[in-house]
Amino acid sequence: MAIQPDSAPSELAVAEALKALGPPGLLTGCRRIRGGDEQFLLPAERDSMATRDRKARAASGAGRRIVHELLRRLRCEDVAVLRGPLGSPMWPPGIVGSIAHDEELAVAAVAMRSPSVRSVGVDVEPMLPLPPDLRAVVITSHDRLGNLDQGIGGRLLFAAKEAVYKASFPLDGRMLEFDDISVDLKSGEAATSSGRRLLVRCTARPRILALAYTP
C-alpha cells in the first residue's frame, strides 16, 4: 500500500503509480519536497549526512518522513535510517528499502525481507528526454528499449539502472557503472555484470518511476 500524500494531487498520482509497480508486501510512498522538510530528519540521521546544503537536506528529510511512516506500519517505531559510508541507507535488521528524489518529489519503498523481496531499489525522474550526451553513457547494446525512442526511453532506462544498482548493492556490495547493468524494458528483466538478475517495473506517467527487486 502507499501512504497518503499530504495534499497535492500530483503526490497522490505518483504514489498510486508507484504502488502499482510493486509486488505484494511492498509499502511505498511519495512526498513533494517542501522548504523546511529537513526538520523530519532524526538527530542521528542528520549527523550521518555530511552535506550542509539546505535543499539537499530538505530532500533527505522528505524521503525520511515517508520512510518513518512506512516503518511504523511494519512496527518499527522511531528508527533512524542513517546514511551509510557509501551513501546508501542503513535499514533495520530484517527490513529492505530504498529512497530516491528528483528536484520536486521524494519517493520510498520498504518491505520485510522475504523470499519474494530480498532487496529493492527505487528511482524517480522528471518526465523529460534523456540528454544526448547521457544516452551515450546509459544506453548500451545489451539494453532493450522496446518501441520507446531514445529520449524518454533513455530516461526510463536511466531510472531503471539507478533502481537496479540500489537493489543489487546491499546483496553484492559492488559499485556498478551503467554498462555493468543490462535492462530489457519490455520484459521487465535486468542483469548485472556479477550475474545478479532482477525484476524491473517502470512507468512514464505521471512521473518517470522505476522499481527493481530481487525475487
C-alpha positions as CSV (number, residue, x, y, z in Angstrom):
1,M,0.0,0.0,0.0
2,A,1.1,3.6,-0.5
3,I,1.0,6.2,2.3
4,Q,-1.4,9.1,1.7
5,P,0.4,12.2,0.3
6,D,-0.2,15.5,2.1
7,S,-2.4,17.4,-0.3
8,A,-1.2,17.9,-3.9
9,P,-2.9,15.7,-6.5
10,S,0.5,15.1,-8.2
11,E,1.7,13.4,-5.0
12,L,-1.3,11.1,-4.9
13,A,-0.9,10.2,-8.6
14,V,2.8,9.4,-8.2
15,A,2.1,7.4,-5.0
16,E,-0.6,5.3,-6.7
17,A,1.6,4.8,-9.8
18,L,4.5,3.6,-7.6
19,K,2.2,1.3,-5.6
20,A,1.1,-0.3,-8.8
21,L,4.6,-1.2,-9.8
22,G,5.4,-3.1,-6.6
23,P,5.0,-6.7,-5.6
24,P,2.7,-7.7,-2.7
25,G,4.1,-6.7,0.7
26,L,6.0,-3.7,-0.6
27,L,5.0,-0.4,1.1
28,T,5.6,2.7,-1.0
29,G,5.1,6.5,-0.6
30,C,5.6,9.9,-2.2
31,R,6.0,13.4,-0.9
32,R,6.5,16.7,-2.6
33,I,9.7,18.3,-1.2
34,R,9.0,21.4,0.8
35,G,11.1,24.0,2.4
36,G,11.8,23.0,6.0
37,D,11.4,19.3,5.3
38,E,14.9,18.9,6.9
39,Q,13.0,19.0,10.2
40,F,11.9,15.4,9.6
41,L,15.5,14.1,9.9
42,L,16.1,12.5,13.2
43,P,19.2,13.7,15.0
44,A,21.2,10.6,14.2
45,E,20.1,10.8,10.6
46,R,21.1,14.4,10.4
47,D,24.5,13.7,11.9
48,S,25.1,10.9,9.3
49,M,24.8,13.3,6.4
50,A,27.8,15.4,5.5
51,T,26.0,18.0,3.3
52,R,25.0,21.3,4.8
53,D,23.1,22.3,1.7
54,R,19.5,23.1,2.9
55,K,17.9,22.0,-0.4
56,A,19.7,18.6,-0.2
57,R,18.7,18.2,3.5
58,A,15.1,19.1,2.7
59,A,15.0,16.3,0.0
60,S,16.5,13.9,2.5
61,G,14.0,14.9,5.1
62,A,11.1,14.4,2.8
63,G,12.4,10.9,2.0
64,R,12.9,10.1,5.6
65,R,9.4,11.3,6.5
66,I,8.0,8.8,4.1
67,V,10.3,6.0,5.4
68,H,9.4,6.7,9.1
69,E,5.7,6.3,8.3
70,L,6.3,3.1,6.3
71,L,8.4,1.6,9.1
72,R,5.8,2.4,11.7
73,R,3.4,0.3,9.6
74,L,6.0,-2.5,9.9
75,R,6.0,-1.9,13.7
76,C,9.4,-0.3,13.6
77,E,8.9,2.8,15.8
78,D,11.3,5.8,15.9
79,V,14.0,4.0,13.9
80,A,16.7,6.2,12.5
81,V,17.7,5.3,8.9
82,L,21.3,6.5,8.7
83,R,23.2,7.3,5.6
84,G,25.9,4.7,5.1
85,P,29.6,5.4,4.2
86,L,28.8,5.0,0.5
87,G,25.6,6.9,0.6
88,S,23.1,4.1,0.8
89,P,20.5,4.0,3.6
90,M,21.2,1.6,6.5
91,W,18.0,-0.3,7.3
92,P,16.9,-2.1,10.5
93,P,17.5,-5.9,10.6
94,G,15.0,-7.8,8.5
95,I,14.0,-4.7,6.5
96,V,14.8,-3.8,2.9
97,G,14.1,-0.4,1.4
98,S,15.1,2.4,-0.9
99,I,14.8,6.1,-1.1
100,A,15.0,8.5,-4.1
101,H,14.2,12.0,-5.1
102,D,14.4,14.4,-8.0
103,E,14.1,18.2,-7.8
104,E,10.5,18.1,-6.7
105,L,9.4,14.7,-5.3
106,A,10.8,12.2,-2.9
107,V,9.7,8.5,-3.0
108,A,10.5,5.4,-0.9
109,A,9.8,1.7,-0.8
110,V,10.1,-0.5,2.2
111,A,9.3,-4.2,3.0
112,M,10.1,-7.0,5.3
113,R,12.8,-9.1,3.8
114,S,11.3,-12.3,2.3
115,P,11.9,-14.9,-0.4
116,S,9.9,-12.7,-2.8
117,V,11.6,-9.4,-1.9
118,R,15.2,-9.8,-0.8
119,S,16.2,-6.3,-1.8
120,V,14.6,-3.3,-3.5
121,G,15.6,-0.2,-5.4
122,V,13.6,2.8,-6.5
123,D,14.2,5.9,-8.6
124,V,12.1,8.9,-9.7
125,E,13.0,11.2,-12.6
126,P,11.3,14.1,-14.4
127,M,9.2,13.4,-17.5
128,L,12.0,14.8,-19.8
129,P,14.0,13.1,-22.5
130,L,17.5,12.0,-21.5
131,P,20.0,14.4,-23.0
132,P,22.0,13.0,-25.9
133,D,25.4,13.1,-24.1
134,L,23.9,10.9,-21.3
135,R,22.3,8.5,-23.8
136,A,25.8,7.5,-25.0
137,V,26.7,6.6,-21.4
138,V,23.5,5.0,-20.2
139,I,22.3,3.0,-23.3
140,T,24.4,0.0,-24.3
141,S,24.0,-2.6,-27.0
142,H,22.7,-5.1,-24.3
143,D,19.7,-2.9,-23.4
144,R,16.3,-3.2,-24.9
145,L,14.0,-0.1,-25.1
146,G,11.2,-1.9,-27.0
147,N,9.2,0.7,-29.0
148,L,10.4,3.7,-27.0
149,D,12.5,6.4,-28.5
150,Q,15.9,7.1,-27.0
151,G,14.7,10.3,-25.4
152,I,12.0,9.2,-23.0
153,G,13.1,5.5,-23.3
154,G,16.6,6.6,-22.3
155,R,15.3,8.4,-19.3
156,L,13.3,5.3,-18.3
157,L,16.4,3.2,-18.8
158,F,18.4,5.6,-16.6
159,A,15.9,5.3,-13.8
160,A,15.8,1.5,-14.2
161,K,19.5,1.2,-13.9
162,E,19.6,3.5,-10.8
163,A,16.9,1.3,-9.2
164,V,18.8,-1.9,-10.2
165,Y,22.0,-0.6,-8.6
166,K,20.2,0.3,-5.4
167,A,18.7,-3.2,-5.2
168,S,21.9,-5.1,-6.1
169,F,24.4,-3.2,-3.9
170,P,23.1,-4.5,-0.5
171,L,23.4,-8.1,-1.8
172,D,26.7,-7.9,-3.7
173,G,28.4,-4.8,-2.3
174,R,29.6,-3.8,-5.8
175,M,29.7,-0.4,-7.2
176,L,28.3,-0.6,-10.7
177,E,28.6,1.6,-13.8
178,F,25.8,1.9,-16.4
179,D,27.5,-0.6,-18.7
180,D,27.5,-3.1,-15.8
181,I,23.7,-3.3,-16.0
182,S,21.6,-4.5,-18.8
183,V,17.8,-3.9,-18.9
184,D,15.0,-5.1,-21.1
185,L,12.2,-2.6,-20.5
186,K,9.7,-4.8,-22.5
187,S,10.2,-8.0,-20.4
188,G,10.9,-6.1,-17.2
189,E,14.1,-8.0,-16.5
190,A,17.6,-6.8,-15.7
191,A,21.0,-8.3,-15.1
192,T,24.3,-7.1,-13.6
193,S,27.8,-7.9,-14.7
194,S,28.2,-10.0,-11.5
195,G,25.3,-12.3,-12.6
196,R,22.6,-10.8,-10.4
197,R,19.2,-11.0,-12.0
198,L,16.3,-8.7,-11.0
199,L,12.8,-7.7,-12.0
200,V,12.3,-4.1,-13.1
201,R,9.0,-2.3,-13.3
202,C,8.8,1.2,-14.9
203,T,6.2,3.8,-15.8
204,A,6.5,7.2,-17.5
205,R,3.2,8.6,-16.2
206,P,2.6,10.8,-14.2
207,R,6.3,10.8,-13.4
208,I,9.1,8.5,-14.6
209,L,9.4,5.8,-11.9
210,A,11.4,2.7,-11.7
211,L,11.3,-0.1,-9.2
212,A,13.7,-3.0,-9.1
213,Y,13.7,-6.0,-6.8
214,T,15.1,-9.5,-6.4
215,P,12.6,-12.3,-6.2
